[in-house]
Amino acid sequence: MATGPRYNVAFRRRREGRTDYYTRRKLLRGGELRAVVRRSNKNVNIQFEEFGMGGDKVVVSATSKELSKYGWDKSCSNIPAAYLTGYLAGKKAVKEGIEYAILDIGMQNPKRGGVLFATVAGMSDAGVEIPFGEGVLPEEDRLNGAHIDESIAALVAAVKEKMEAE
C-alpha cells in the first residue's frame, strides 16, 4: 500500500466496493427522486429516496417479503417476485403522489432482462414514470412466470389482482 504525504486514502465505502461516488454525484445533481433497487440472494428491496444534506430520506419502501401478505409463497428473488415487488412499490409511490423517479441500481451488474429491470417493469406498470430503454425489460412471459411453471403465472395474476383491490 502506498504511503506518504501525497497519498489519499479512498472513502471507506469506495474501498469496500459499495459506493461509486462518481455515479452517485451524477444522480444527485439531477435533483430528482431516486428509485433505489437492491437485490440480495433471497430478497429484492425498492426504496424511493430523496437527497438530504443529513442523509437520504426514504419516502416509500417495498420489499419482496411483503408479497406474502398477498398470497405469494414462492421464491422472493426470482423475476416474477421482482416484478410484483416493483408493482407494489409503484402502487405505494403513486399513493404518495410520486409520478417520476430515476433508477439507481448502485454497484450491481445490470443484465438485460434480469431481476433489476423486472422491478422497473413493475414500477412503470403501476404508474410511475421511470426512464429506461425498451430493450432492457424482460419478456412478458418471464414477468408472469410462465417460463418457470404455469401455476406461478396464475399466482402472479392473483397477487396482482389483490394489490389492485387495495
N, C-alpha and C positions, 0 to 999 in steps of 0.2 A: 504494500500500500504506500502511496506517495505521502511524503511528509514535507514540512517546510512552511514558511510564512506565506507563500503564494498559493498553497493548495486549499481549496474549499471543499468541505465535506458536503455531499448532496443531502437533501432533506431525507428524513427517516423513511417516509412513505415512498419516496423515489427509490431509495436503496432497497427496500423490501419488494419493490416491483408492484406496488399497489396503486400508485397515482402517477399519471402522466400530466405534469403541471402545464406543459405547453398546450395540450388539448383542452384541459380544464379552463385555462385562461381564455382560449378562443370561445368556448361555450358560454362562459360567464359574461364576456364582453357584449354578447348579443342582448343581454338583459331579459331574455325570455324565460319562462318556466321550463324546467327540465323534467323529462320523463326518464328516471334513472332505473335501469333494468339490471338486476344482478341475478346470476344463476349459480346454484351450488349443485352438488351431486344428487340432492334429494328435493330441492325446492326452487321456486322462482319467486323473486321479490320485485315489486314495482313500487316506486315512490315518485310522486310529483313534488319537486322541490323548488324553492326559490332561494336565491342567494341573499345572504345577510352578512354584515361585517363580523358579527359574533359567531357565525356558522350558518350552514344551510338550514332552512326551515322546511320541514316536511308538511305539505298541505294535505295530501291524500296518500294512503298506503294500502297495498293489497299484497297478499302472499298466497301461494298455492295451497297452503294449509287450510285456508278459509273455504276452499271448494268442498270440503267435507260437509259443510252446512247445507249445501245444495244437492247432496247425494253422490258426490264424486268419491269413489272408493278405489280408484286405480292409482298408478304411479303419479306423483306430483311433479315430475321433472321431464316428462315427455312433451311432444309438440302439442297434442290436444289440451293438456293441462296448462301449458304456457299460453295457448290461445285463450282459454277460459279465464285465466288469471288476468291477462291483458284486457279482456272484455269486462271483467269485474272492476278492475282499476279504472277503466274508461267510464263505466257507469257511475262510479263514485265521483270521478272528476267532473263529469257533466252536472251532477247534483250540486257540486261546489261552485259551479259557474266557470269551469276551466274549458276553454274551447280549443286552445292551441298549446303545443309543447314541442320542445326539441328533444330528440332521442339522445340519451347519454348511456353508452354501454361500457364506459370505463376502459379497463385494460383487457377486456375479454376479446377473444378471437371471433370476429364476425364471419359467419359462413352462410352463404346464400341458401335460403330455405330452411334455416335452423331454428332452434328454440328462441333465440333472441328476436328474430324477425317474426315469429309466430305471435309474440306478445304485441308487436306493432300492429299486426293484422287485427288482433282482438281490440286494441285501443281505438283503431280507426273505425272498426265496425260499430263500436259503442258511441261514436260521435265526436271523438277528439281528433283534431287535425294535426297530424304529425308528418313532416316532410320525409319522404323516402322514395327510393327508386322502385319501380314496379317489378323489376326482375329479382328482387331480393326476397319477396314473400314466398312462403311455402304454397304448394298447390292446395286446392280446396279439399281434396280427399285426404290429404295429410293433416290439415287443420281439424277435420272432423273425425280422424282416427280410423278411417276405412282401411288404411294400409296396415293397421295392427289387427283389427277384428271388427266385424260388423256390429257386435254388441257395444263396442266402445262408441261407434258412430251414433247409435241410438241414445247412449248415455250422454254424449256431448249435447245432442239436441234437447234432451230432457233438462239438463243442468242449465242450458242457455235459456230455456223457457222459464225456469224458476227465477233466474236472475232478472228477466224482463218483467216478471209479475211483481217484483219488489218495488 
